[in-house]
């Protein structure tokens, strides 16, 4: 039996004025805390290095390139990789990637215990819109600043198992898990930049757990969601998991899960 201790790193709000160096210092502090608890693997949020810049509209799309990383690791992120190596801790985090040939992706990487990048995923299911919407109080311009990922849903051998990655909105689409499941995935890391710490979200997780789907939901306020499904290798098993989540959502929306069930719920 394999045991992997996973730390879900809660970064909290990152402001526009926060430098990469300041954010990385926060990430290192969380990593140090995780190391003190003997974590093997730490999971950081989507777009962990910057504010969630798709909330802002830039008339010239190129002005948003300030939020993108042109190399990984770079000067600002090298200390994070060095600390991970020193702790012997694997990690995964999200960032905005600008490729040498000018493509923009919402990206997540998997780094092994030696500090080597052993996996990369680029977000496929981009939510939001591409143009400024005057009716919205907050913009969600992922479709303006990012291209759909071009790597599919690969899996990687790390930590003695088979790992996959997805990002936020990807979790809503069954092919995300089906494609990785058919490759034998055992652990999927997902990360988000919005607040899942709401009673409805908590109750959905509770109900899904009650109905038999194993979920580990961690990172309150815009941080990390860990999903560990039963080893899903067939389309039927994936469909069962999706059906359970759908039932959980329906139960919560229609008031069939009471607030009191969350008291002491170990799965949340």
Order of alpha helices (4+ residues) and beta strands (2+ residues): beta-alpha-beta-alpha-beta-beta-beta-alpha-beta-beta-alpha-beta-alpha-beta-alpha
